[in-house]
């Protein structure tokens, strides 16, 4: 039981670090031009949508991993 719990926590931290790296290296430099004064707002909205999508994907991955670990533990 402890090893699967530690595996889950390790996967959670890896996903958080990868998500932070993606946000800083890929989302940070995105800039939109050609919309005048509202270019910064449109760029921010695009970054927010991508970041929220990544968070939802990470939550789904962790949920599937948690269910798999607990089902495995209940069988044994």
BELLIN-V427920 format. One record per pair of residues at least 4 apart in sequence whose ideal C-beta (glycine too) atoms are under 8 Angstrom apart, sorted by sequence separation. I is the first residue (numbers start at 1). J is the second residue. D is the distance in whole Angstrom. If there is no record, write none. Layout:
I_J_D, I_J_D
This chain:
1_5_6, 2_6_6, 3_7_6, 4_8_6, 5_9_6, 6_10_6, 7_11_6, 8_12_6, 9_13_6, 10_14_6, 11_15_6, 12_16_6, 13_17_6, 14_18_6, 15_19_6, 16_20_6, 17_21_6, 18_22_6, 19_23_6, 20_24_6, 21_25_6, 22_26_5, 23_27_5, 24_28_5, 25_29_8, 26_30_8, 35_39_4, 38_42_6, 39_43_6, 40_44_6, 41_45_6, 42_46_7, 43_47_6, 44_48_6, 45_49_6, 46_50_6, 47_51_6, 48_52_6, 49_53_6, 50_54_6, 51_55_7, 52_56_6, 53_57_6, 54_58_6, 55_59_6, 56_60_6, 57_61_6, 58_62_6, 59_63_6, 60_64_6, 61_65_6, 62_66_6, 63_67_6, 64_68_6, 65_69_6, 66_70_6, 67_71_6, 68_72_6, 69_73_6, 70_74_6, 71_75_7, 72_76_7, 22_27_7, 23_28_7, 34_39_7, 33_39_6, 32_39_5, 35_42_5, 31_39_8, 32_40_8, 32_42_5, 32_43_4, 31_43_6, 30_43_6, 32_46_7, 30_46_7, 30_47_6, 27_47_5, 27_50_6, 27_51_6, 23_51_6, 23_54_8, 22_54_7, 19_54_6, 19_55_7, 19_58_6, 16_58_8, 15_58_5, 15_61_7, 15_62_7, 11_61_8, 12_62_6, 11_62_7, 8_62_8, 11_65_6, 8_65_6, 8_66_6, 8_69_6, 7_69_7, 5_69_8, 4_69_5, 4_72_7, 4_73_6, 1_73_6
